[in-house]
Amino acid sequence: MVLPFLSLYIEGLGDFSSSFVQTWSGWVFGITFVTAFIFSPIWGRIGDQYGRKKILIFSATGLAVSVLLMGFVTSVWQLFLLRLFMGIFTGFIPMSQALISTQTPKHIAGQVLGTLQTGSITGSLLGPMLGGLIADRIGYATTFQFVSITVAVSAVIVYFGIAEQRIEKEDQEEKTSYETKEVLLHIVKHPVLLMVMFISLTVQIAHFSIQPILSLFVGELHGPENLALFSGIAFSAAGLGNLMMAKQWGKIADRKGYVKILVFLLFMAGAVYLPAAFVTDIWQLVILRFLLGVSIGGIIPVRTAFIRQEAPVAMQGEVLGYNTSVRFLGNIIGPAMGGMISGAFGFSAVFFITSGILILSGFLLLLTMQKTSTEFRREQSYSH
């Protein structure tokens, strides 16, 4: 709900130049993920040991308080510090992925996590449009209060509606707990898993590079009339693409293989990001955002399902925590990078660089998959 007008909210806090607003939109948007980057593995490890339901309730409560206070700020620095504090609690969706992942059979993990992604995306779809509509009617500050209430309701739903089943191991050879050193060693010893986690970084850099300045780009294309609403539509177009295809990509990946589908989606995302540099009309941008959502939406459930397949259940929370931490690092780099590039070279440069990052990521994952497959076949021939 707040993403479409975050940069506009900053603009209203003082008499700033457009370059200042673009740059600080990137920093304010991304600073949340600095603390999230630090705390995600910690929450993942605590969730493995004590259960994930408690972490979900704690996270939702902290988010609700943080967002409520954002509606009362009077300076960019106050907003910046509250976004920094909010990062401690920004792990609700990744922790819900860990909760559902550990209680889902491996062979249907992609489909089930795709269903979870559908729920998440429905919020992403409705939120920007609703937030933009409310902000145009009653102002930006009041909208933060609506968001706070929504998140607080989530904590109540989790408390009364979820019964967590503890699953310590799926195989007799598995341990019931792992040291952090063992978890990190497991990741390093599996090159494709390590590369998938690296892809989490590059995808987030690419996806979030345009997010904090998208409303400014929409303003350049469409003009100031109903700007928050049209920014919400541009945000939500990606959510609609996500909603339509996330579960389907999960099903396909369950059958065809998670890494193969990840490679395809990375190339697809890179291909649809590039033309956005040349759009001259708001609806052209909306169509490309929809196609981006179709591709990006499949990456999250497929990537999580692959981690579900490769990590023992007793360490999955921590492994997913590290993956989330890496994603949040991308969320830090992406908005800051996008804000600085657009401030220095214009909006089009952001799309060029983002497209290149996604295509390069696809090539790297493909090469790693082929190399690992070749080494496996060589080891099999030696053993025979």
N, C-alpha and C positions, 0 to 999 in steps of 0.2 A: 504493500500500500504506500510506502514512503519513498521507494526508489525513484518513481517518475519525477518527484518534485524536490528531491534532496538538494540538487544544485540550485533550484529556484529558491528554496528555503535559505540557502547560504547567501544568495543574491539579495534577499530581503533583509539580511542582518546588518547591512551597511552599504555605503556608496563605494562599490568595488569595480575595478576594470574587468572586462570579460576574460582576460588572461588570468587574473587572480582567481576568479570564480571557477574557471576550468581546472586550474591547478589544484585549488583547495577542495574542489569536488572529488578529485581523485584521492587526495590524502584523507579527507573525512570519510569517504566511502571505504577506503582500504585499511584504515587504522584499526578497525574492529578485529581484523584477522591477524593482527600482531599478537594480541593476547590469546586469541583462539588457536593460533599456531602453537603456542606454548602449552596450553591447557588440554588440547584434544587427546594426546597420548595418555595424559594423567587420568582423564575421565574414562578413557577406554580401559585402562588397567584396573581402575576402581570398579568399573562395570563388570569386568571379567571375574573379579573377586567377590563382589557384594550384590550384584544384580543391577540391571540397567534401568528398571522402572524408577528407582529413587533418583537416579541421575537425570532422567527426563523431567521429573517434577521440579527438581532444583533448577534445572536449566530454564524451564518455562517461566518459573517465578522470577528469576533474575532478569530475564529478558523483559518481562512485563514492567518491572520497576524501572529499568534503564530507559525503555522507550517512553514511558510516562514522563520522566524528567526532561526528555528532549523537547517536549512541547513548551517548556518554560525558559529555554536558553535565550540569552540576549547578545551573545557574541559567537564568532566562529570557533574560538578556543574552547568555550564551554561545550559546544556540540562535539568538537574533536575529542575532548576528554571523556565525555559520556559514551561516545562510540568506542573508545579504547576500553572503558570499563565493561561495556556490553559484550566484548569479545570473550570474557571469562565464561559466559553462559551460552555462547553461540555454538551449540553442538547438539541441538534437539534432533534435527533431521538425521545427521550422521549416526547418532546414538540409536535412533529408531531403526535405522538400517542394520546396525549391529544386533539389536534385539531380535528383529525378524529373521535376519540371516542365520543366527545360531539355532533357530527353531524351525528351519525350513530344510527339507531333504535336498541334497546337492543337485540332483538331476532336474529339479524344477526351480532352482534358485533364481535363474534369470527371469522367468515368468512372474514369480511371486514378488521379486524386488521391482520388476516393472510395474506391477500393480501398486506397490507402495509409492513408486515414482509418480504414478498417475494421480494419487492423492496429493502429493507434494506439488505437482504441477498445476492441479486445479486451483490451489491457493495462489500459485504464481500467475495463473491466468486471470483469476477474479480480482486479486489484490491490487495490481496496478490500475486497472480500470476503475475499481471502486474507490481507491485512494485518490486517483486523479479527479473523479467526479466530486467526491466529498471536499477535496482541497479547493476546487474551483468555487464551491458553494459556501463553505464556512471557514476556509483558511487552513493554512498548513499546520499551525500549532495544535488546533483542535483535532486534526486527523491523527496525530501521534497518540492522543488519548484513546481514540477508537482502536488503534492497533494494540495498545496496552491491554485493553479489555479482552480483545480477541485472544491474545497470547495467554492471559490469565485463565481464560476458559479452558484452554488446552491442558493446563496443569490439573484442573479439576477433572477433566475427562480421563486423563491418564491415571489419576489416583483411584477413581471409582471403576474405570472400565477395562483395566488391563490386569490379567493374572499371568505373571511371568513363570515359565517352567524352566528350572535350572538344568542345563545339559552340560556336564563337565567333560565328557569325551564320547566319541562315536566309534572308537576302535580300541580293542584291548591293549594295543601297543602304545596308544597315546597316553601322555601324562595328563594329570588333572590340573596342573599349574606349570607355568614357565617363568623363568627369570627374564628380565628385560634383555640381557645379553643373548639369551637363547632365541628370543623373538627377532632381534636384529640380525643374528646369524642366519636364521631361517630365511629372512628376506634376501640377504646378500647371496645366499647359496642358490637362489632361484632367479636366474637372470630375467626371465620374462615377467615374473612378479615384480622385480625391482624396476623394470622398464615401464610396466603398467602404472606403478606408483609415480614414476617420473612423468608419464603422460598426464596423470592427474594434475601435476604442476602446470604443464604447458597448456592444457585445455582450459584451466581456470584463468591463466594469464590471458589467453586469447578471448575467452568468453567475457571476462570482466574488464577488458581494456576499454570497451566502448560504453559499458553500463553507466558510469557516473556522468558521462558527457552526452548521453543519448538525447536527453531532453533539450540540450542546447543545440544539437544537430537537427532535431525535429523543429525547433524554433527557427533555424536558418532556412529549412525547407518550406515550412508551413506559415510562419509568421506568429505573432503573439496571441491570436484569437484562440481561446479554449486550449491553451498550450498544455496545461497539466493533463487534460483529458486525452489529447492526441499523443502525448508522451506515454500515457498509460496504454493506449492502443498499440503503440509501437513495441512496448515492453511485452504486452500480452500476446502479441502475434507469435512470438517465440514460444510462449507457454502453450498456445493452441497446438502448434506443431508437436511439442513435447507430449501433450495429452493424447494426441491421436496415435502416436507411434511408440511410446516408451514400452508398453506391455508387449507390443508386437515384436520389437527388437529383442526383448528378453526371450520370447518364445523361439525366435529364429536362432538366437545365439545358443540356447539350450540344445538345439539340434545340430547346428553347423560348427559350433566352436566359438568360445568367447573372444579369443584373440583375433581370429579372422574377421569377425564382425566389427571389432574395435578398429582395426586397420581401415576397413571400408568406410566406417563412419567418420574417421579423422579426415580421409581424403574428401569425402562429401562435404563436411563442414568447411574445409579450406576452400573448396570450389564455390560454395554459395556466399562465403564472406567477401570474396574479392569484388563482385559487381556492385556491392554497396558503396564503393568509393566513387561510383559514377552516377548515382541516382540524382534525379532532378525534381522528384515529386515524392510526397509523403507516402503515397500508396505503393510506389515501387519499393520503398524501404520496408513497408509493412509485409509485403510478399516475401522479400528476402529474409526478413526476420522469422517468418513462418517456416521457411525452408531450413533455416539455421536451427530452429527448434526441433524439426524432424530429425536432424542428425545429432545434435548435441544431447537431445533427450534420451537417446539410446545408450550413450556412453556411460552414464552414471549407473544404471542397473546392471549393465553387462560387466562393467569394471568391478562392481561390488560382488557380483556372482562369481567372477573369476577368483577374487580373493577368498570368497567362501570355499571354493574348490581347492585352493592351494594351501590354506592355513588350517591347522588343527583347531577344533572348536574352542579349546581352552585358551587359545591365544588370539582368537579372531577379533575380540574387542580391541585389544592393543594394536594389532596389525591395522585394523580399520581406523583406529585412532591416529596412527602414524600417517595413513593415507589421507585422512581428514586434515591432519596438520600440514601435510604437503599441499593439499588443495587450498588451505587457508593462506599458505605462503604465496601461492599463485594469485589469491584474492588481494594480497598486499601489493604484489608487483604489478598486476594487471591494471588496476585503476590509476595507480601513480604513473605508470608508463603511459597509459592512454591519455591522461590529463596533460602530461608534459609534452608528448608528441603532438597532440592537437593544438596545444598552446604555441608550439614552436613552428609546426609545419602544416597545420590544418587538419580537418577531420579525415580527409581521404587517406592520409598517410597511416592513420591508425588501422584502417581496413586492409591496406596493402601488407603491413607488417603482421597483422593478426592472421591473415590468410597464409602467409609464408610459415608462420609458427606451426599451424595445424598440419599443413602438408608435410613439413619436415618431421613432425612427430609421427605421422603415419609411416613414413619411410624408416625411421629408427625402429619402430615397433616391428615392422615387417622384417627388417634385417635381423633383429634379435630373435624373432620366432624361427626364421630359417636357419640361423646359426645353431640355435639350441636343438632343433630337429635333426640337423646334420650330425651334431655331436652325440645325440642319443642313438642314432642309427649306427654310428661308428662304435660306440660302446657295446651295442647289441651284437655287432659282428665280431668284436673281440671276445666277448663272453662265449659265443658259439664256437 
